[in-house]
């Protein structure tokens, strides 16, 4: 896709053109992530839980493992 020019609003709003919103599936009220990488602004939709689960990158954690991790995090926060 060729670069498309847009603008930043007076209050700092970003206004991606319609063709870009459609290509990314950005409907009104879609949650998006912003990050800067190598001096570029990267914008992408926040994946839904269903999308994340369909990727198959799931890990199994036991209840005991979860409790241990929670305790470890609590100790770090309290220190």
N, C-alpha and C positions, 0 to 999 in steps of 0.2 A: 504494500500500500504506500502510495506517495505521501509525503508530509502534507498536512493540512493546517492552515493557519487559523488561529482563534484568538481569544483575548482573555485577560484577567479582569474581572469586574472591579468596581470601585471599592468593594469591601473584601477583595481578595478571592472572590469566587472564581472557579474554573468553569469554562463553558466549552466542553468538548463538542465538536460538530456532530450532527445527527448520524452521519455515516459511521463515525467511530463508535458512538453509543450503540448503534445497531450491531456493528461487528462484534462488540464485546458483550452484547446482551444487557446493556445498562438501562434498565427501565427506571422510571421515577421511583425514588426511595430505595434503590439498590445500594447496599452497603459496599464500599470500596476500600481498598488498601492503597496507601501512597508510600512509596519508598524512593530514595535517591540512590542511584547506582552509577558509578563512573560519571558523575556530573549530569545525569539524566533523571528526569522524573518518570517513575514507573507507576502506572495506575492499573489496578486489576480488581475484578469483583471478589468479594469475600465468598469463598466457596461454602455451599450449604453442607450440613451434616451428611446428607445423602451423597453428595458429590465426594466428600472426603472418604466415606465408607466404601464407595464403589471403586476407589483406587487400589484397595487391597493392601494398603500399608498398615494394617492393623497389628497391634502387639497384644499379647495376652499378659495380664498382670494379675497375680493372686491378690486376694483381699489382704493377706498378711504383708505382701510386698507394698501394697498401697499404703497400709498403716505405717510401715517403716519409712517410706518416702515422706509421708506427711509429718512424722516425728522429726525427721532430719531437717525438713524445711522449717518447722516450728522452732527448732533449736537455733537455726541460722538467723531467723527473724528476731528472736529474743536476745541474741548476743549483742 
